[in-house]
Amino acid sequence: MSLIDKIDHAKVLKLTDQIPLDEDQVNSRTLVQRDDLSMTLFSIATDQEIGGHSAKGDAMVNVLSGIAEVTIEETVYRLTAGQSIVIPKDARHSLYAVEGFQMLLVVVKPA
C-alpha cells in the first residue's frame, strides 16, 4: 500500500510539472490527505489569491516558482522560488500571487 498514492513512485519528478499554472485560476492537486497530514500542490495565477483563513495544524508553504505574498495575521512576507515559511496552527493567513506561483503545502495536524 502506498502512503503517497497520487504521484509516481521511484521516478524523478519536477513538482512544477505536476500542477499547471493557468491564467486567472487557482489550481490544486492533493497528494496526501489524512487526519494528521495533508500535502497539496497549488498554483495561483498572477493577481489571484487564497483569501484569509486558518488551519487546524502548522502549515508549511514551499514556493516552487514565481513570487508569493503570504500574510500571517498582520505581517506580509514575500517569498520566491526555493523559499518556505511555516504558518502557525490557527493563525489567520492568506496568499497572493505577485507573479503566478506554484507551491507545495504541507499541513501537520495534531493526532
Residue, then its C-alpha position, 0 to 999 in steps of 0.5 A: m500500500s502506498l502512503i503517497d498514492k497520487i504521484d509516481h513512485a521511484k521516478v524523478l519528478k519536477l513538482t512544477d510539472q505536476i500542477p499547471l499554472d493557468e491564467d486567472q485560476v487557482n489550481s490544486r492537486t492533493l497528494v496526501q490527505r489524512d487526519d494528521l497530514s495533508m500535502t497539496l500542490f497549488s498554483i495561483a495565477t498572477d493577481q489571484e489569491i487564497g483569501g484569509h483563513s486558518a488551519k487546524g495544524d502548522a502549515m508549511v508553504n514551499v514556493l516552487s516558482g514565481i513570487a508569493e505574498v503570504t500574510i500571517e495575521e498582520t505581517v506580509y512576507r514575500l517569498t520566491a522560488g526555493q523559499s518556505i515559511v511555516i504558518p502557525k496552527d490557527a493563525r489567520h493567513s492568506l496568499y497572493a500571487v505577485e507573479g503566478f506561483q506554484m507551491l507545495l503545502v504541507v499541513v501537520k495536524p495534531a493526532 
